[in-house]
Amino acid sequence: MLAHEVLLSFSIHPCQVDHGPWRADSAGQSNHFVLITAASSSVGIAAIEIARAEGTISIATTRTSQKKAELLTLGADYVIATE
């Protein structure tokens, strides 16, 4: 589970894209997080796949808890359901 302090540090801005570097450290461990809003959309799923390929920890958001299992199966590390 993510620490409460980590979750509070994120601001959710729909449609905002950050093209910053997504890289793992020399030990292969990611020290970067990406917050993917509307993660069950086609663009959100693509973002999950890119984050996974780059070794970045993904935090996916979706409206319903029914989509949580699907997003985890698709590779999201964490899922936040707002309803």
N, C-alpha and C positions, 0 to 999 in steps of 0.2 A: 504494500500500500504506500502511496506517496504521502510524504509529510504534509501536514496542514499548511505549514509556512510556504512550501513549494507551490501548492495550488493557489494560494493567495497572491503569489507574485505574477500571475498571468492576467493579462487583459484580453478579453475576447473582442476581436474586431472582425466581423464577417467580411469575407472577400479580401482580406489583407494577406499579401504574400511577401515573405521575407526570403530573399535569395542569398542569405548568408551561408557560410560554410557549414555543411553537415559532415563531420568527420569523427572517426574514432581516434582515441589516443594510441600511443605506441603499444600498449598492452592489449589493444583490440576492444577496449571498453569505451562506450560512448559517454561523453561528458556533455552532450547536447540534448535538449528536449525540443520537441515541436508540438504545438497545440494545433490540432486540426479540427476546425469547426465544420459543422454539417458533414461529418465524416462518412455518412452512409450514401452521400451523393457520388456520382462517378468521379468527380474531381477529388473528393475526399478519399475515396478508395485508392486512386492513383497516388495521392500524397502519402498514404499509409505504406504503399508498396515502395515508393522512393525512399522514405525514411528508413524502412527496414533494410533496403539494399545498401544504404549508406551507414548503417549502424547507429542511427539516431533513435532515441527513445521517443515513441509517439504517444501522445495523449489525445484521444479522439473524443469529440463531443457529438451527441445525438439527442434528439428530443425524447425518444421513448426507450425504456429499458428493454423492450422486446428486441431491439437491434443490437444490444450489447454483445451477445454471444457471436453473432455474425461478424461484428467488427473485430473481436478478439481472434476469431478463426482466420480472418483476412490478414492478421498480423499486427493489429494495434496492441501496444504494450499495456495501456490503460484506457478505460472508457468511462466517460462521465455522461450519465443520462439526466437530462434536466426535468423530466416528468416522471 
